Amino acid sequence: MLATLADVPLNQTSFVYEPKYDGIRAIAEVPAGGNGVRLWSRLGNEKTTQFPEVADALASWARRRKTAVVFDGEIVALDANGRPTGFQQLQGRIHVLGMVKGRRQRASTSQHHTIPTSPHHRVLPPPVPVAFIAFDVLRVGDHDLRSQPLLERRKTLEALLANKTTDTLRLSEQAVGDGRALQARALAEGWEGLIAKRATSVYRSGKRSPDWCKLKIVHEQEFIVGGWTEPRQSRSYFGALLIGVHGESTGAARASAPLVYAGHVGTGFDQRELAKVMALLTSLETSHSPFSETPATNERAHWVTPTLVVQVRFSEWTSDGILRHPVYLGLRDDKKASAVRREEPKPMPRITGRSAVMPATGGTDANVTSIVDQLTSLEKQRKDGILELPDGQLKVTNLHKVFWPTQKFTKGDLLRYYARVSPYVLPVIADRPLVMKRFPNGIAEKPFYQHRVDDAPKGVRFESVGASDGREQIIGGSLLTLLYTTQLASISQDPWFSRVHSIDEVDFVALDLDPPEGVGFERVISVALWIRDELAKLKVPHCVKTSGADGMHVYIPLPAGTPYDAGLLLAQIVATLVAERHPRHATVERSVKSRGARVYVDYLQNIQGKTLASAYSARASHYAGVSTPLSWKEIERGVRREDFTIESVPERLRTAGDLWKPLRESKGANLEAITRAIAAHGGGDERTRRRRK
């Protein structure tokens, strides 16, 4: 599981904080009895022979154990006082001892070592002492712990290592809910930074997740070597490395992204490192510059195939994308050059209740007014242009194109609507994968669905949600992303029922009330009120909204950790109860022919990957409707679906407020209590009980 560079408050109660150890990430496989310990890097390279004292320490710990264990941790170099020190100190261990074949080179600080080379032997200084710092446990015996919350795994880890740690086998430090003391130590002692981890997060192997966040103090990242310059005066081998990162691309184009020059690094080398790096550079030399724009250099430049990755520390990026005060730290054999890009901190979602709420960039009156004015000006001039947003820039086109022929509402009207309601809709779709239903020629023409985007403006968020083709899906939550999908003519916002960092856990379920043609909205309201009555009997919290088209949606919040199957079952039970008690007006029949004039209570939308239009989402309905949260008092008095449109809803929000907020802040339905209540009341007829079984 990998961390994301992000900004997280240091006193977030839902997070734990750990030092960011500056070493080599390693998975340790420890068999029962300790015989055959193996250490693996994040790329699957075996590191056991390079760090035999770590393997020995783990073997000693496991000597009396009857079950195998898999740890996640960091191999770090130790300074003279036994404290973890920087990655640079591991260089001799990575690139020298790793060449030993067929036997293990015992690490020692008491003597020099001779490593066999051909045709001569060379004498090396004693390797630095190292330690393995365990910060997670993934398996104990046959029990896979990765689906457990982080704090539960931590309890297991602490129990395993209780009173059994040594100088070489250690347990990571951890502060729950408040990382300020660790931050103060990090500043005083020159740590690389902290790691903030969501306390409830499960372990997602191989995934980079916002549940784990890197809080860097010293700027440091990987870079790709694209060449070197001739040395000056008495300098040997080379003067500086010419380094870069891949430019921003998305989707299928990521692998061929251009190499963007980031500067040159000439400090941080000793004579041995110069010789070692030079040997690698010579073998990769080529006649052409790999950079998208060939950089100017003070000394003659040589170019290389861009496969070599180095770690560099620096003070900051300049405005033109060049490193300031770079220092070489070492080579990386555990990072792929194709994955190296400029690391930028991402804003961290703010947690309110159960929902992750992105900071409402652009949500202030001044920002909204500015965006609306820009859109209006461009549309009046019938021009395409660049929209200046608080979180980036967005090119907008064809603002005058009519999307709703009856009302003559345009694409510009749709963009202005979403700008005005952004403070309300962004929390609803934050952290959720989005499926776009695009209407490039308006609602009168046939739309098409799009799950992924091959190219997007910088700042639009993409994450992998487990697709077999490896491509990433657009994630909601920022104003830039909201208006970008709208620019693509995605009229509605259609998010998953789960968030990207807990993709298998559903936050709520919905009952979608779908009337057949010719059945009035009054019948839909009746069915919604019957659902309300059933939920009230079961003491289930819920919220209701119009669909923005012909129907209504009733949502039920669920407790954290609820799998999709459990949520689907709850929705099925409620829908079936209503259909059985009101068989003339409601049905759960999937066949359209079998429904007749009854409202279909659809519970099958609650499957992973399926979506419904979100609260405050515009819809491609003939009246330019908006899926609008309502109060039950409003519904009892009587409402018209046509009253809630992209024209009327912004003003309604100013007066009625956010009626969807209770759903986001709810702790969720008590599933155990619901089960007991259904059992106590019989839970419907015998056919229903058999179906649930």
C-alpha positions in Angstrom: 0.0 0.0 0.0 1.4 3.4 -1.0 0.9 6.9 0.4 -0.1 10.1 -1.4 1.6 13.4 -0.9 -1.0 15.5 0.8 -1.8 18.2 3.4 -3.4 16.7 6.5 -4.0 18.6 9.7 -1.7 17.4 12.5 -4.6 17.1 15.0 -7.0 15.0 12.9 -8.7 12.6 15.3 -9.5 10.1 12.6 -5.7 9.7 11.7 -2.6 8.2 13.3 0.8 9.7 12.7 4.1 7.9 12.2 7.7 9.1 11.3 8.4 8.9 7.6 11.4 6.6 7.7 13.9 7.4 4.9 15.0 3.9 3.8 13.8 1.0 1.7 10.3 -0.2 2.0 10.2 -4.0 2.6 7.8 -6.8 3.0 9.2 -9.4 5.4 8.0 -13.0 5.0 8.8 -14.9 8.2 8.0 -18.6 8.2 7.1 -20.5 11.3 10.3 -21.4 13.2 12.2 -18.6 11.4 13.9 -20.8 8.8 13.9 -19.1 5.3 13.1 -15.5 6.1 12.8 -13.4 2.9 12.8 -9.6 2.3 11.2 -8.0 -0.7 11.2 -4.5 -2.1 8.1 -2.8 -3.3 9.0 -3.8 -6.9 9.4 -7.5 -5.9 13.2 -7.5 -5.8 14.6 -9.8 -3.1 16.8 -7.9 -0.6 17.6 -10.8 1.8 21.2 -11.1 0.9 21.8 -7.4 1.1 20.5 -7.2 4.7 21.3 -10.6 6.3 21.3 -9.2 9.9 17.6 -8.1 9.4 16.8 -11.6 8.2 18.7 -13.1 11.1 16.8 -10.9 13.6 13.5 -11.9 12.2 14.5 -15.6 12.2 15.5 -15.3 15.8 12.2 -13.7 16.7 10.3 -16.5 15.0 12.3 -19.4 16.3 9.6 -20.6 18.7 6.6 -19.5 16.6 4.3 -22.1 15.1 2.7 -19.7 12.6 4.1 -17.6 9.8 3.9 -13.8 9.8 4.1 -11.2 7.0 5.3 -7.8 8.1 5.4 -4.5 6.2 8.1 -2.0 7.2 11.2 0.0 6.3 14.8 -1.0 6.3 16.8 2.0 7.6 20.4 2.8 8.1 21.4 3.7 11.7 23.7 6.5 12.8 26.4 6.2 15.6 23.7 6.6 18.2 21.5 3.9 16.8 18.9 6.3 15.4 17.4 5.9 11.9 19.3 8.1 9.4 18.9 8.9 5.7 18.5 6.8 2.6 21.9 7.9 1.4 23.6 5.8 4.0 22.2 2.7 2.5 23.9 3.1 -0.9 26.7 0.8 -0.2 24.3 -1.9 0.9 22.1 -1.6 -2.1 24.6 -1.5 -4.9 27.5 -3.6 -3.6 26.3 -6.3 -1.3 23.4 -6.9 -3.8 26.0 -8.3 -6.3 27.0 -11.1 -4.0 25.7 -14.4 -5.5 25.2 -17.8 -3.9 26.1 -16.7 -0.3 25.2 -14.1 2.2 27.6 -11.3 3.1 27.6 -10.9 6.9 27.3 -7.2 7.8 29.8 -6.0 10.4 31.2 -2.7 11.6 34.4 -4.3 12.9 36.3 -5.0 9.7 36.6 -4.2 6.0 35.1 -6.6 3.5 36.5 -7.9 0.2 33.8 -8.4 -2.5 34.9 -10.7 -5.3 35.0 -8.9 -8.6 36.6 -9.8 -11.9 39.4 -9.7 -12.5 40.5 -8.0 -9.2 39.2 -7.7 -5.7 38.3 -4.4 -4.2 38.2 -3.4 -0.5 35.1 -1.7 0.8 34.5 0.2 4.0 32.4 -1.6 6.7 28.7 -1.5 5.9 26.5 0.7 8.1 24.3 -1.0 10.7 20.7 -1.3 9.7 17.3 -2.1 11.3 13.9 -3.3 10.1 11.2 -1.0 11.5 7.8 -2.8 11.4 4.8 -0.6 11.0 2.1 -3.1 9.8 1.3 -6.8 9.8 -0.5 -8.3 6.8 -0.9 -12.0 7.7 -0.6 -14.3 10.7 -0.7 -17.9 9.8 -3.6 -18.5 7.4 -5.4 -15.3 8.6 -5.2 -12.4 6.1 -5.4 -9.2 8.1 -5.5 -6.7 5.3 -9.3 -6.2 5.4 -9.1 -5.2 9.1 -8.9 -1.5 10.1 -5.5 -0.1 10.6 -5.9 0.2 14.4 -6.9 -3.5 14.7 -3.8 -4.5 12.7 -1.7 -2.3 14.9 -2.9 -4.1 18.1 -1.9 -7.4 16.5 1.5 -6.0 15.5 2.2 -4.6 19.0 1.2 -8.0 20.6 3.5 -9.8 18.2 6.5 -7.6 19.1 5.8 -6.9 22.7 9.0 -7.1 24.7 10.7 -8.8 21.7 12.2 -5.9 19.8 16.0 -5.4 19.4 18.4 -2.9 17.9 17.8 -4.6 14.5 14.1 -5.4 14.8 12.0 -2.5 15.9 8.4 -1.3 16.1 7.5 2.1 14.5 6.4 5.0 16.6 2.8 6.0 16.4 0.7 8.9 17.7 -3.1 8.6 17.6 -5.1 11.7 16.7 -2.4 14.2 17.2 0.9 14.4 15.3 2.1 17.8 16.6 4.7 16.3 19.0 6.1 14.1 16.3 6.2 17.1 13.9 8.2 19.1 16.4 10.7 16.3 16.7 10.9 15.9 12.9 11.8 19.6 12.6 14.3 19.5 15.4 16.0 16.2 14.2 15.8 16.8 10.5 13.4 13.9 9.6 12.1 13.6 6.1 8.6 14.0 7.3 5.6 12.2 8.7 3.1 9.6 7.5 -0.6 10.2 8.4 -2.8 7.2 8.1 -6.6 7.0 8.4 -7.3 4.9 11.5 -10.0 2.9 9.9 -8.2 2.2 6.6 -7.9 -1.3 5.3 -4.6 -2.4 3.6 -4.8 -2.1 -0.2 -1.9 -4.0 -1.7 -0.2 -2.1 -4.5 -2.6 0.8 -4.4 -1.7 4.5 -3.8 -4.4 5.7 -1.5 -5.3 9.0 0.2 -5.9 6.9 3.4 -2.1 7.1 3.8 -0.6 10.6 3.3 3.0 11.7 3.1 3.7 15.0 5.0 7.1 16.0 3.8 9.3 18.5 5.6 12.4 18.2 3.4 11.6 18.3 -0.3 12.8 15.0 -1.7 11.7 12.8 -4.5 12.9 10.6 -7.4 14.2 11.9 -10.7 15.1 10.4 -14.0 18.7 10.9 -15.3 18.6 12.1 -18.9 22.3 12.9 -19.3 25.5 14.3 -17.7 27.9 17.2 -18.2 31.7 17.1 -18.6 33.6 17.7 -15.3 35.3 21.0 -14.5 38.9 21.4 -13.4 40.0 18.6 -11.0 36.5 17.0 -10.9 36.5 13.3 -12.1 34.1 11.4 -14.2 31.2 14.0 -14.6 30.3 17.5 -13.5 26.5 17.1 -12.9 23.6 14.8 -13.7 20.9 16.3 -15.9 17.6 15.1 -14.4 13.9 15.4 -15.1 10.4 14.0 -14.6 7.7 12.8 -16.9 5.2 15.4 -17.9 1.6 15.2 -17.0 -0.5 12.8 -19.0 -3.4 10.5 -18.2 -4.9 7.3 -19.4 -3.2 5.4 -22.1 -0.8 8.3 -22.8 0.9 8.1 -19.4 3.6 5.6 -20.4 4.8 7.9 -23.3 4.7 11.2 -21.4 7.6 13.5 -22.3 10.7 13.9 -20.1 10.7 17.4 -18.7 14.0 18.9 -17.6 14.1 19.7 -13.8 17.7 20.9 -13.5 21.2 19.5 -12.8 22.6 18.1 -9.6 26.3 18.1 -9.0 26.6 17.9 -5.2 26.3 14.9 -2.9 28.8 12.6 -4.6 32.0 11.2 -3.2 34.7 9.7 -5.5 33.3 6.2 -5.2 29.8 7.3 -6.1 31.1 9.3 -9.0 32.8 6.2 -10.4 29.8 3.9 -9.8 27.3 6.3 -11.5 29.7 7.0 -14.4 29.9 3.3 -15.2 26.1 3.1 -15.4 25.9 6.3 -17.5 28.4 5.1 -20.0 26.4 1.9 -20.7 23.3 4.0 -21.3 24.8 6.8 -23.5 22.9 7.8 -26.6 23.3 10.5 -29.3 19.9 12.2 -28.7 18.5 14.3 -25.8 15.6 12.5 -24.1 14.2 15.8 -22.8 11.1 17.4 -24.4 13.2 20.6 -24.7 17.0 20.2 -24.8 18.4 22.2 -21.8 21.3 24.6 -22.2 24.3 23.6 -20.1 27.6 25.3 -19.1 29.7 22.3 -20.0 29.3 19.8 -22.9 26.3 17.5 -22.4 26.1 13.8 -22.9 22.7 12.0 -23.2 21.5 8.7 -21.9 18.5 6.5 -22.3 16.2 7.7 -19.4 16.0 4.6 -17.3 18.2 5.5 -14.3 16.4 6.8 -11.2 18.1 8.9 -8.5 16.9 10.3 -5.2 17.4 14.1 -4.8 16.8 16.5 -1.9 16.1 20.1 -2.7 14.8 23.3 -1.2 12.0 24.2 -3.6 10.8 24.3 -7.2 11.3 27.6 -9.0 8.5 29.2 -10.9 9.9 27.8 -14.2 10.0 24.2 -12.9 13.7 24.0 -12.0 15.0 22.6 -8.7 16.7 25.0 -6.2 19.7 23.7 -4.2 19.5 20.0 -5.3 21.6 17.4 -3.6 22.1 13.9 -4.8 21.2 11.2 -2.3 21.6 8.0 -4.2 20.4 5.6 -6.9 17.0 3.9 -6.7 16.7 0.3 -7.9 13.2 0.0 -6.3 11.5 2.7 -8.5 10.5 2.5 -12.1 11.5 5.5 -14.3 8.1 5.3 -16.1 6.3 6.2 -12.8 8.4 9.2 -11.9 6.5 12.5 -12.0 6.7 15.8 -10.1 5.2 15.3 -6.7 2.7 17.9 -5.7 0.8 18.0 -2.4 -2.9 17.4 -2.8 -5.6 19.1 -0.6 -6.8 16.5 1.9 -10.6 15.9 2.2 -12.0 17.5 5.4 -14.0 14.9 7.4 -17.5 16.0 8.4 -19.5 13.1 9.9 -19.2 10.1 7.7 -18.5 12.0 4.5 -15.2 13.3 3.1 -15.8 16.9 2.2 -13.3 18.6 -0.1 -12.5 22.2 0.7 -15.1 24.3 -1.1 -12.7 26.0 -3.4 -14.7 28.5 -5.4 -17.6 28.3 -3.0 -17.4 31.9 -1.7 -19.7 34.5 -3.2 -16.8 36.4 -4.7 -15.4 33.3 -6.4 -18.9 32.2 -7.7 -19.6 35.7 -9.0 -16.2 35.8 -10.8 -16.8 32.5 -12.5 -20.4 33.3 -13.5 -19.2 36.7 -14.9 -16.4 35.0 -16.9 -18.9 32.5 -18.4 -21.4 35.1 -19.2 -18.9 37.3 -21.0 -17.5 34.5 -23.1 -21.0 33.3 -24.0 -22.2 36.8 -25.1 -19.1 37.1 -27.3 -19.7 33.5 -28.6 -16.1 32.8 -27.8 -14.2 29.8 -26.4 -11.8 30.7 -23.6 -9.9 29.9 -20.5 -11.9 30.0 -17.2 -9.8 31.1 -14.2 -10.8 29.0 -11.2 -9.5 29.0 -7.6 -8.0 25.5 -8.2 -6.8 25.8 -11.8 -7.6 26.8 -15.3 -10.2 25.2 -17.6 -10.8 25.7 -21.3 -14.5 26.1 -22.1 -16.1 25.8 -25.5 -19.5 26.2 -27.3 -21.1 28.0 -24.3 -23.9 29.3 -26.6 -24.9 25.8 -27.6 -28.6 25.1 -26.6 -28.9 22.0 -24.4 -32.6 22.3 -23.5 -34.6 23.4 -26.6 -37.9 24.2 -24.8 -36.3 26.6 -22.3 -33.4 27.6 -24.6 -31.0 26.8 -21.7 -27.4 26.6 -23.0 -24.3 24.9 -22.0 -23.2 28.2 -20.4 -26.4 28.1 -18.3 -25.4 24.6 -17.1 -21.9 25.7 -16.2 -23.2 28.7 -14.3 -25.7 26.5 -12.4 -22.9 24.2 -11.2 -20.7 27.1 -10.2 -23.5 28.6 -8.1 -24.4 25.3 -6.3 -20.8 24.0 -6.0 -20.6 24.5 -2.2 -23.6 22.1 -2.0 -22.8 19.5 -4.7 -19.1 19.1 -4.1 -19.4 17.4 -0.6 -21.9 15.0 -2.1 -19.6 13.7 -4.8 -16.2 14.1 -3.0 -13.9 11.1 -3.3 -16.4 9.2 -5.4 -15.7 7.7 -8.9 -17.9 9.4 -11.5 -19.6 8.0 -14.5 -20.3 10.6 -17.2 -23.4 10.5 -19.4 -22.5 13.0 -22.1 -24.9 15.0 -24.2 -22.6 16.9 -26.6 -25.5 18.0 -28.7 -28.1 18.6 -26.0 -30.9 16.5 -24.5 -32.6 16.1 -27.9 -29.7 13.9 -29.2 -28.6 10.5 -28.1 -26.1 10.5 -25.2 -23.2 8.1 -24.5 -21.6 6.9 -21.3 -17.9 7.5 -20.4 -16.2 6.0 -17.4 -12.7 7.2 -18.0 -10.8 10.1 -19.6 -7.6 9.9 -21.6 -6.6 13.5 -21.1 -7.6 16.2 -18.6 -6.4 19.5 -17.2 -3.8 19.4 -14.5 -5.5 19.2 -11.1 -8.4 16.9 -12.2 -8.2 13.9 -9.9 -7.9 10.3 -11.2 -7.6 7.1 -9.2 -7.6 3.4 -10.0 -10.7 1.6 -8.9 -9.6 -1.9 -9.8 -10.3 -2.0 -13.5 -8.6 -4.9 -15.3 -7.2 -2.6 -17.9 -5.3 -0.5 -15.3 -6.8 2.8 -16.5 -7.9 5.3 -13.9 -11.3 6.8 -13.3 -12.2 10.4 -12.7 -12.9 11.3 -9.0 -15.3 14.0 -7.9 -14.7 16.6 -5.2 -13.1 19.7 -6.7 -14.6 22.7 -8.5 -12.2 22.1 -11.4 -13.4 18.5 -11.8 -17.0 19.5 -11.5 -16.8 22.1 -14.3 -14.5 20.0 -16.4 -17.1 17.1 -16.6 -19.7 19.8 -17.3 -17.6 21.2 -20.1 -17.6 17.6 -21.6 -21.4 17.9 -21.7 -22.0 15.6 -18.7 -25.3 17.1 -17.6 -25.7 15.1 -14.4 -23.2 14.1 -11.7 -23.4 10.3 -11.3 -21.2 9.1 -8.4 -20.6 5.7 -7.0 -22.2 4.8 -3.6 -18.7 4.2 -2.2 -15.6 6.4 -2.0 -12.3 5.7 -3.6 -10.4 4.9 -0.4 -13.1 2.5 0.8 -14.3 1.3 -2.6 -15.9 -1.9 -1.4 -17.9 -0.3 1.4 -21.2 1.4 0.6 -22.0 4.7 2.4 -25.8 4.5 1.7 -28.4 2.7 -0.4 -31.2 4.2 -2.5 -34.7 3.2 -3.5 -35.3 4.6 -7.0 -39.0 5.2 -7.6 -39.6 4.9 -11.3 -43.2 5.5 -12.6 -44.4 4.1 -15.9 -45.5 6.4 -18.7 -48.9 7.9 -17.9 -48.6 7.6 -14.1 -48.6 11.0 -12.4 -46.1 12.3 -9.9 -48.8 12.2 -7.2 -48.5 8.3 -7.3 -44.7 8.6 -6.9 -45.2 10.8 -3.8 -47.6 8.2 -2.3 -45.1 5.4 -2.7 -42.4 7.6 -1.2 -44.6 8.3 1.9 -45.2 4.5 2.3 -41.5 3.9 2.2 -41.1 6.7 4.9 -43.6 4.9 7.1 -41.9 1.5 6.8 -38.5 3.2 7.6 -40.0 5.0 10.6 -41.3 1.7 12.0 -37.8 0.3 11.7 -36.2 3.5 13.1 -34.1 3.9 10.0 -32.7 7.4 9.1 -33.3 8.5 5.6 -33.5 11.4 3.2 -35.6 12.0 0.1 -35.2 13.9 -3.1 -36.7 14.3 -6.5 -34.8 12.4 -9.3 -34.8 15.5 -11.4 -36.8 13.6 -14.0 -40.0 11.7 -13.4 -39.3 9.9 -10.1 -38.0 10.2 -6.6 -35.1 8.7 -4.6 -35.1 7.7 -0.9 -31.6 7.2 0.6 -30.7 5.3 3.7 -27.2 6.0 5.3 -25.2 3.0 6.4 -22.6 2.5 9.1 -18.9 2.5 8.2 -17.6 -0.8 6.8 -20.9 -2.0 5.3 -20.3 -4.2 2.2 -22.4 -3.7 -0.9 -24.2 -7.0 -0.5 -25.5 -6.0 3.0 -26.7 -2.7 1.7 -28.4 -4.3 -1.3 -30.2 -6.7 1.0 -31.5 -3.9 3.2 -32.8 -2.1 0.2 -34.5 -5.2 -1.1 -36.2 -5.9 2.2 -37.7 -2.4 2.4 -38.7 -2.3 -1.3 -40.4 -5.7 -1.0 -42.3 -4.7 2.2 -43.7 -1.7 0.5 -44.6 -3.6 -2.7 -46.4 -6.4 -0.7 -48.4 -3.9 1.4 -49.4 -1.8 -1.5 -49.5 -4.2 -4.4 -51.9 -2.1 -6.6 -49.6 0.8 -6.7 -46.0 -0.4 -6.1 -43.9 -3.3 -7.4 -40.5 -4.8 -7.4 -41.0 -6.7 -10.7 -38.1 -6.2 -13.0 -40.1 -6.9 -16.2 -41.6 -3.7 -17.6 -44.6 -5.6 -19.0 -45.3 -7.1 -15.5 -45.4 -3.7 -13.8 -48.5 -2.4 -15.5 -49.4 1.1 -14.0 -47.5 0.5 -10.8 -44.5 2.5 -9.6 -41.3 0.4 -9.8 -39.4 0.4 -6.5 -35.9 -0.3 -7.9 -33.4 -1.6 -5.3 -31.0 -3.0 -7.9 -29.1 0.3 -8.3 -27.2 -0.6 -5.1 -24.5 -2.7 -6.8 -20.9 -1.6 -7.0 -20.3 0.5 -10.0 -23.9 1.5 -10.5 -24.9 5.1 -10.0 -27.8 7.5 -9.5 -27.8 11.3 -10.1 -26.5 12.9 -7.0 -28.3 15.5 -4.9 -28.3 18.9 -6.6 -27.4 17.3 -9.9 -28.9 18.7 -13.1 -30.8 16.3 -15.3 -31.4 15.8 -19.0 -35.2 16.0 -18.4 -37.5 18.1 -20.7 -37.9 20.7 -17.9 -34.2 21.0 -17.0 -34.8 19.4 -13.7 -32.5 19.2 -10.7 -32.4 16.2 -8.3 -33.5 18.2 -5.3 -33.6 17.2 -1.6 -37.0 17.8 0.0 -38.5 17.7 3.5 -41.4 15.4 4.3 -43.5 18.3 5.3 -43.1 19.8 1.8 -44.0 16.4 0.3 -47.1 16.1 2.4 -48.2 19.6 1.4 -47.7 18.6 -2.3 -44.9 19.5 -4.7 -44.4 19.7 -8.4 -41.2 18.2 -9.8 -41.1 20.9 -12.5 -40.6 23.5 -9.7 -37.0 22.4 -9.2 -34.8 23.4 -12.2 -31.4 24.7 -12.9 -33.0 28.2 -12.8 -34.8 27.9 -9.5 -32.7 25.7 -7.3 -29.8 28.1 -6.5 -32.3 30.5 -5.0 -34.0 27.7 -3.1 -30.7 26.7 -1.6 -30.3 30.2 -0.2 -33.6 30.0 1.6 -34.1 26.3 2.4 -30.4 25.4 3.0 -28.7 22.0 2.5 -31.4 19.4 3.2 -28.9 16.6 2.2 -26.5 17.4 5.0 -28.2 15.1 7.5 -27.5 12.1 5.2 -23.7 13.0 5.1 -23.5 13.4 8.9 -25.6 10.4 9.9 -23.8 7.5 11.7 -25.9 5.2 9.6 -28.7 2.7 10.1 -28.4 0.2 12.9 -28.4 -3.0 10.9 -28.6 -5.3 13.8 -31.6 -3.5 15.3 -33.3 -3.5 11.9 -32.8 -7.3 11.6 -34.3 -7.8 15.1 -37.3 -5.5 14.2 -38.0 -7.3 11.0 -37.8 -10.7 12.7 -40.2 -9.5 15.5 -42.8 -8.2 13.0 -42.7 -11.3 10.8 -40.8 -9.5 8.0 -43.5 -10.0 5.3 -45.1 -13.2 3.9 -43.5 -16.6 3.7 -42.4 -16.0 0.1 -40.4 -12.9 1.2 -38.8 -14.7 4.0 -37.7 -17.5 1.7 -36.2 -15.0 -0.7 -34.2 -13.3 2.0 -32.9 -16.6 3.2 
